[in-house]
Amino acid sequence: MVKKRPIAVDLFAGAGGMTLGFEQAGFDILASVEIDPIHCAIHKFNFPFWTVLCKSVEDITGKEIRNSSQIHNQEIDVVFGGPPCQGFSLMGKRSFDDPRNSLVFHFIRLVLELQPKFFVIENVKGMTVGKHKEFIGEIIDKFENNGYKVNHTYQVLNAANYGVPQNRERLFLLGCRQDLELPNYPEKITFSNQKSPTVWEALQDLPAIESYPELSQQDWVFAEFGQPSNYAKKLRNLTIEKNNYSYQRQYDHKLLTSSLRTNHSPESMERFASTPHGKIEKISRFHKLDPDGLCNTLRAGTPSNKGAFTSPRPIHPFIPRCITVREAARLHSYPDWFRFHPTKWHGFRQIGNSVPPLLAQAVAEEIIKSLGIEPSQTKCVKELGDISLLTLDMSEAAKYFGVSRHVIEPRTRKK
């Protein structure tokens, strides 16, 4: 008899960092909700065997999530997601009544409609600062007045403590139905005297993109990879970790993807080369990666209606250029089979907006323990989705999912 995997729903799914992390812990994420059609297309490519619903959480009901996916009347084990709360970001202004934070309440509404055993809210560290604690209190009250309990000693977790070569701090709120026991927060993982793999352990085996002229025109090439670190072996699927319960994907190990080259001026390259490791290059304000250290927090850049600015990308530790989307994916703990949109702007946005899969997996493992489930590895190998999903622009992606191409407000250009 096949042991049934627990069921999850991802709200605010993006490209699928949390979906992948929960899959790796042993969950089947039968429904993911995401408003951005381009993110939906990438999500559908990487998880073609589950349902992605291209809608705003404001316009969807729990009933619709159930009926539009394989869930139907099954009990849901966990609902998770990171409601965008730009109003709380430490990078921007803080406003208690910022309308951009209303999406949190739609997350609560959908949890109450779907009635999962557990829920996980991921958010920016800024939510724990000053007056925002009152807002967290409001969230907790709303749940506790509606049949759920929440761990009041909420924690900010750093991805670097869970096997990710990046300093990235995020708040996690964990809750469960009143009849269940609250899950624990994951213990920090340590690796033989160091807390996480280094930048160079993440990047050392990747082919030098400078050797492949075709990467000036496309984001993929069949290439020669170098000697991988133990961390890179995991991401290349050369070794399968004992605690990785995800479905293996069918892909060619010689394929290098998400590696479109950037043309830098000779002056920029000279400045990049002369910047010491771990320091900020003075003109561009880009951070140069220290090969023996951790990556700084990878950020998403601004959406199209806020100018479509590309986030500052780190400088490669040894080559005078910014890192590629694939290099960023390695520093974020995405496996090499996972594809992103071929444009650098969308690709970096998809990574910078996402929870590193290994961090999500650490949290998900605690939910699995609370469920009393012992997951087992599956021999099932899944095919990835239709390759055409990767290259859709906004209009094409919106048409594919049957939504307005203005669902994400277009960029307003200055006249």
N, C-alpha and C positions, 0 to 999 in steps of 0.2 A: 504493500500500500504506500502510495506517494504521500509524504508528509506535506500538508498544505502550508504554503508560505503566508505570513501575515500580510494584511492589506493596508496600503497607505494612500493618502491623497496629498498632492503638492499644490499649494496655492502660491501665486506669484513665482511661477516655476522657472522663468528665464530659460537659459540654455539647458539647465538641468544639473547643476552642481549638487544640490541637496537630493534630487532624485537619485543620482548615481551613488551618493554616499549611503542613502537608505537601502538602495538595491544591494550594495556591497555588504551591508549588515544582514541581509537576508529578507528584505521586504519586496513585495510586488507593488509598484506604485501604479495602480490601475487608472488613475486619472490625474492629470496635471492641468492647472488653469494658468493661462498667461495672456496678457492683453496685446503684446507686441507680435505682429505676424512674422517678422523675421526671426525672432527668438523661437516662436512656435515651429517654424520650418526646421530650424537646427535641432530643436528638441525632438521633433518627429523623426528626423534622420537618425539620431542616436538611440531613440527608444521607439522603434516603429511598431512594436508588439503591444504597446499600451496606448491609451487615449490622451491626446492633448486637446484641450478646449480653448480655442482662441477667443477669449472673452474677458471683459473686466469683471473682477469679483463683485463689483457694484451691480452688475446686470445678470448674475447667475444665482441659482438656488441650489440647495443641497439635493433636492429632488432631481434637478436637471443633471447634476454631476453624477448621481447614481444611474439615471436612465440612459445617459449618453456614453456610458463606459461599461466595463464588464462587472461593475460592482453590484448594480441592481439592489436586491434586498439583503446582501451580505453585511455582516457587522464589520465596521471599519476599525482597524487597530490604532492607527495614528493619522492625524492631520497635521501637516507642518508647513512652514513657509516664513518668508521674511517680508512682511508688509512694508513697502517703501515709506520711510519716514524722513524725508529730506529735511523736514522742519527741525529734526533733532540732531542732524549731523554735526559733529564737532567742527567740520569744515565750513559750515554755513551759519546763518543767523538762527537763533533759537526762538521759537514762538509757540507758546503753550496751545494757542488756538489755531495753529497753522492748519488750513484745510487739507494740506497734503498728508496729514496724519490720520485723516478719517478712515483710510483703508484698513487700519487696525480694527476698527469696529465691524467692518465687513468680514474680516477674518473671524472675529468672535461670533458673529451671526451665523457664518457657515459651519463653525464647529458645533454650535448649539443645534443647527438643523441636521447635521450629519451624525451627531452623537457618537464620535469615536471614543475608544477607551482612553487614549492619550492625545495630547497635542504638544507641539513645540513651536514657539515663536522665536525667530532669529531677528536680531536688529543691531543697530549701530550702538557703539559704546556710549555715545552721547546721551542716550536715553536714560542712563543711570546718574546723570549729573544734575545737580541743583533741582529746579522746579519740576524737571521731567520725572523725578521719582513719584511725584503726585500722579502723573499720568499712568505710570506703571501700577500705582495703587488703584487707580480707577479701572484698569484692565483686570486686575486681580479681583476686585469687588464684583465686577460684571460676571466673571466666571463663577465666583463663589456663591453668588445669589442665584445661579442657574444650574446647580448640580455638579459643579466641578470644584476641585481644589488645586491650588498652585503652590509651588515651592517658593516661599517668601524670601528665602536666602538665595535669590537668583544670582547667577554667576556670569562674568565676562570671561570667555575662553579665548586663549591665543592659539591660533592654528599651529604655531611653532612648537607647541607642547604635544602635538598629536601627529608628528611625523611629516609635517609640511615645512619646506625650507623657506618660510615667509613669516615675518612678523605681521599678524593680522588679528586684531581683537574684535570679538563680536559678543553681544549679549544674547544669552539663551534663557527663555522662560519655559519651564516645564510644568505641565499640568496633567491631571487625570480625573476620571469620574470619581465621585465621592466614595463609591464602593470598592475602589482599588487603592493600591499603595503607590505613592509618588516614586518616580524613578530617581536614581542618583545622578549626579553629574559625573562625567567620565574622569577617571584618574589620569594624571599626566603620564604620557608614555616617555620613557627615556631609552636612548640607544647608546650603550657602552660609553659612558662618560660624556655624551653630548645629547642635547635635547632633540635635535632634529638633523636631517641631512643638510649639507651645505649647498650653497648656490652651485658650486662646481660639480658636486655629486649629482645634481639635477641635470646639468647641461653637458657634462664632459663627453658623452658618447654621441651627441647630436651631430649630424654632418655639417660641415662648414657651408653655409648657403652661398658663399662667394665662389664656390667651385661649380655652381649650377646656374648658368646664365638664364635658363628657362624660368627661374624663380623671379625674374624681373617682370614676367608676363602672367604667371599663374602661381598658385599657392602650394602646389604639390609637385613631387618628383620622386622617381625611384632612385635611392641613394645608398651609399655605403655608410653604415653606422659604425661607431667606434666601440671601445670596451666600456660596458656599462658598470656603474656602481650598483650596489644592492638595491638602492632606491630606484634607479633607472630600470633595473631588471623587472621590478614590479610594474612600472608604467608601460614597459614594452611587452608585458605579458609573457616574459621569458620564464618567470617563476610566478606561481600563484600562492599568495599568502594563505596560511591556514584559516585566517578570519575573513577572507574575501569570498562572499557567497553570491557574487554577481554572476549573471549569465555571461559566458565568454562570447566575444564578438568575432565574426569571420572577417579577417582583414590581413593584408600582406605586410609582414614585418619589415620589408624593405621600403615601404612607402613612407616618405616624409611629407607631412601635410601642414597646413596653416603656417607656411614659411615664405610668404611673399616678401621680397626684399624692399628696403627703403633706400632711396637715393639721398645721401647726405652730401653737402658741399665739402670740398677739400678742407675749408676753414673749420667747419664743424667737426670733421673727423680728427683734425689736428688737436682741437680743444678736447674732444672726447679722450684721445690717446694720452694727453698730458694730465688729465684729471686723476688724482689718486683714488685707489679703491675705497669705497665707503663714503666718498665725498660728493658734494653737489657741484656740477659743472656750472660756472658762474653765469654764463649767458643764457643757456637753455633752461637752467634750473633742474636739469635731469640728474638723477642719482646714479652714480657708477657703482655697480654691484661689486661687493667684496667676494672673491671666489670661496674664501674660507668662512664666510659669514652667512647671514640670512638675507633674503630679499626684503626690501621695504614693502609696505602695503601696496598691492597693485590696485589702482583705482580705475573707475569705469569711464571717465570723461562725461561730457554733458549730452543730454538727448537732443534730438533734432530741433526742437522748439526753443532750446536754450543755446543755440549757436553751433551745435554739433562739434564742439571742441574735443580733440583727442586728448586723453589724459597723458600727463608726462610719463613717458615710458623709460624704464631704467636703461642705462648704458651697459652693454655686454662687458664682462670683466676683462676680456683679452682682445676683443676686436672693436675698433673705433666706430661703433654704430649702436643704434637702439636694438633692444631684443625683439625677436619675432613673436608672433602670436603663439607658436608652438613652444618657444622657450618660456613664455609667460605661463602657458598651460602646464609645463613641467614644474614650474615654481609654485603652481597652485594645486598640484597633485592630480591633474587629469591624466588618464592613460592616453597612450599615443593613438589608439583607435578612435578616440573621441574627436569629432570634427567641429570646426567653427565656421562662421561665415568667412569667405575668402578676403573680404576687405579688412584692412587693419583696424579701421574705426569700429566696425561692428564686432570683429573678433575680440578686440581688447575690451569692448564694452561688455561682451558676454562673459568674459573671464572676471573682469573687475567687479561686476555686479553680483557674482556668484559666491556661494559658500564653498571653500575648498572641499572636495569630496571626502578626503580623509578626516577632516574635522566633523563633517556631517555624519560620517560613519561612526566615529567615536560616540557621538550623542545617540545615534540610532541603536548602537549596541546595548546601551543602558535600557532603552525601551524594550528591546528583545528580551533582556534579562527579566524585566518587570512582567513581561507577558508569560514568562516561564517556558520559553521556547528554546530548544537547542537547534539552531539552523544547521542544514547540511549542504555541502557543496553540490552543485548540479553539473552534470556532464553535458547539459544542453548548450549547444553553440547557436547563437542567434545571428541572423543576417542584419546588417545595417540597412537603413532606408534607401529610398530612391535618391541617387546622387544629384538629381536636378534640384532637390530641396535646398542644397547648399548655396546655390548661386542666385536665388530669387532676390530681386530688389523689393522695396516696400510695396509698390503697386502690384507686382506679380504675387508676392506672398499674401497680400490682402485678398486678391482675387481667388487664390488657391483655397483660403479658409473662408471665403464668402463674407468678408467684413469690409468696412470702408477703409480706403487707403489713408484716410485722415484720422483713423482711430488713435494713432500717435500723431499728435499735432505737428504739422510740418514746420520746418525751419523758417523763421521769419527773417528775410534778408533786408539789410539796411539799404535804402535807395541812395 
